């Protein structure tokens, strides 16, 4: 009887503790037949990490651990079509992707949150403010972000020629895995004389990219290559951290973050000298430190 009472008391304490803890591994249904895989770790003010193309939430490995250890609740999810999330045929425009983000924020009842968007994810950060008024969000961070507008047009003459985007799409269609292999080397700034990460780690990131739906890979590339966020930047009405490497060969800083910093009112703009696109790994200690300073400010 005494052992039963002890076990019952322990079970009650465990149950109360579990009620206080968010589930750390879950699926959230954001639209009809669309479920997103979500990691939810730690306690404190929420930080939502939005991954880049064509990766998944695992790219944030070194940031998740660091932020949880520094008393933040970290939510990292797989965009639809990527990682462990559903792979619907359609819905890869920024409105649909941002509506997914809205559902995560609402269903987890998040308040006083910080949105952190890497590369393509920067577009979801901006669209969340213009489409959903930034509900529940009090800070934002844009890391190696694609905003505000990539393509070359009459009013954006220094932009990326359409032929380059077409070549990327054709390479994906022809041999997606070979494209990912070459893309990863440019992504992390790998050259004959510069190897900022091991071969096996580079192969690991290629593997993460390979899990994405081929359809999602193509359609999301189309979305971030053509969407114009220039008229939406003034909707960002919270303190914003902008970080970009000046050696980024995937998303050139002069075309993106430099312009974003000129258009967003309340921002802190930090340039990482010599850093490639994938600075979440190559400059992880500096990025973690700058992100924490911003969160704590």
N, C-alpha and C positions, 0 to 999 in steps of 0.2 A: 504494500500500500504506500509506503514511504517513497519507494522508487517511482511509483506511478505519479505521485504528487510532484516530485521533482521534475519528471519528464514533462508533465502537463504544464508546469510553470515555465519550463524552458521553451516549450512550444509556443506558449502565449507570448513570451518575450520575443521570440523569433518572428512571430506573425506581426507583432507591432512594429518591429524593426523593418520587416519587408514592406509594410504599408508605407513607410517613410521613404523607401528607396524606389526610384524609377526603374522600370524594367530595362535591363541593359542591352537587350537584343530582341528586336521586334519587327513586325511588318505593319505598316500603316496604309490603309486603303485611302487613296487620294482622289480617285475617280472610278467610274465603272470599269471593273476588271483590271484596275491598276493598283498594285501594292508595292510600296517602296520599302526597301530594307533600311532599317535605322539602328544605329548604335547610340546609346544614351548612357553616358558614364559620368560619375562624380556628382557633387552637390555644389550649389552656389549659383551665381548669375549664369544664365545660359549663353553659350557660344555655339552658333550653328556654322558648321564647316561645309562649304559647297565645293565639290571637287571639280577638277578640270577635265577637258576632253582629251582622249577617250578613256580616262582612268575611272577609278571608283573611290569609295571612301577610304580605302586602304592607303591612298597616297598621303593621308594625314597622320600616319603612324607616329611620327616624332613630335607632332604638335598635340595630338590627343593626350598622350602620356604626360607631357609637360604641363598642359593646362589643367588637367585633373589634379596633378600634384600641387598646383598652385591655387587650388580651391575654386575651380570653375566647373560648372556642369557643361559637358561637351556633347553636342548632338552632331553626328556625322552620318550622312545618308547617301545611298546610291541613287543618282538621277534615274528616272525611268529609261529603260533600254540599256542600262549599264550595271555592272556588278551583279548583285543578287536580286535586284528589283525586277518587276515585270517588264516584258519586252513587247509592248503593243506595237501595232503597225504604224500608227500615227500619233500625233501629239508632241512633236519635237520642236515646235515653235516656242518662243519665249513666253507667250501668254500661258500656254498649257504648263510649261515647266515651272513658271512662277506660281500658278495656281496650286501645283503640287506642294511647293514650299509653304504657301499659305495654309494648306491643310495640315501640314506637319506642325506648324506653329500653333494653330488653333486646337488641334486634337491633343497636343501635349500641354496646352494651356500655358504657353511661354510668355513671359513678360520681362521687360528690361533686358532684352536679348541683344547680342551683337551678331550681325551677319558677316561672315568672312567668305568672300568669293574669290576663287583662284581661276585665272584665265577666263574660260567660258562662263564660269560661275559668277564673274563680275556682272554679267548681263542680267542674271537673275536678281542680284542685289539691287541694281538700278530699277529694273522693272517692278520689283516688289514695292518700291516707294511710289512709282508713278501709277501703278495699277491698284495697289492695296493700301496706299497712304502710309506705308511703313508701320502698320499696326503691330505693337508689341516690341518694336525695335528701337533702341536708343543709341546704338553705335553701329558703324559699318567699316569694313576693311576690304580693300580691293588689292589683290596680290597678282602681279603679272597679268593684269586684266585686259580683256579685248576691247573694252569700251574706250571711246564712244562710237567709233565707226571705222571699219576696216577697208571697204572697197574703194578703188580709185574711181572718182566721178568728177564732173566739172567743178563741183564745189568742195571736192576733197582730192585735189590733184596729186598729192603725195601718197595716196592710198595704194592698196594692193591691187594689181591688175587682175581682171577677171580670168585671164588665161592661167594665172597661177593657181587660183581656186579650182578651176576646171581640171588642171593637171593633178591636183591633190585628189579630187573625186575620181578621176580615171585610174590613178594608182591604187586607190582603195578597192575599186571594182576589179582591177586586174589581179592583184595579189595583196590582200589586206595585211597579211602577216609580214610580208617583206616590207610593205610601206611602214608598218609599225616599228620594224627593226631599224630602218633608216631614220624615221621620225624621232625615235628615242635618243639616238646619238646627238642629233641637233638640239633636241629638247634639253638635254643636260650639258650641252657644250663639250661633247666628247670629240677630241681630235687625236691626231697621231702623237702629239706631245702633251696633251692634257686629258687625263682620265680622272674626273672628279668622283667617280663611283666605280665599284667593282663590276666585272663582267657579269657575275651571277646576279647582282642587284639590278643591273640594266635588263637582264633577261627576265627577272621577276616583274619589273614594271611592264615589260612587253607582254607578259602573260596576263597581267591585270587588264591591259587594254584589249587583249584578244577575247576576253569574256564578253565584251560588249556586243550587242546585236549589230550585225552589219548594216541593217537599215538605220538604226539609231546613230551609228557612227557617221553615215553619210548625211542624214537629215540634220543632225546637230551641227555638223561642219557647215552646212548650208545656212543654218540659222545664225551662227556667230559670224559668218563671213559676209552676211548681207544686212543684218539688223542695224538700224540707225537709232542710237540712243542719245544723240546730241541734244534733242529738245526735252529729254527727260532728266538731265543731270541736275537741273534746278529743283527737282522734286526731292532730292536728298537733303533733308533738313536736320541731320544729326552729325555729330563729329565723325569724320571719316579719315581712316588711315589708308594711304596709297603707297604701295611698295612695288618697285620694278627694277630689274637688272638692266644696266645699260649695254650688256652684251647679248641681249635676248634676240635670237635669230628667228624665233617662232612668232612672237608678237612684239614688233619693234616699239621701243619706249617712246620715240618721238611721235609716233602715230597714235598712241593710246594714252598712257598714264600722264604724259606731259600735258596733253590737252585736257584730260579729266581734271588734273590739278588746277588748271586755269579756270575751269567752269564750276567746280564744286566749292561752295562758299567756305565752309568750315572744315578744312582738311590739313592733315600733316603728310607731307610728301617726302618720301625717303628713297633715294637712288642707291642701289647696290652696285658699286663699281666693279666691272668685270663679271657680273653674275649672269648666268644663262636664264632661260625660261623656268626650268625646274628648280628654282631656288628653295623650294620647300625642303629639299634634301641637301643641295650643295651649300646652302647658307643657313642651314636649319637652326644653328645656335643663335645667330644674329636675328633671324626672323622670329624665333621664339621670344627672345629678349625684347625686341621692338613691339611685338604683339602684346606681350604681358604689360609693358609700360603703358601702352595705349589703353588696354582694358582697365588698368588700375588708376588711370588719370581721371 
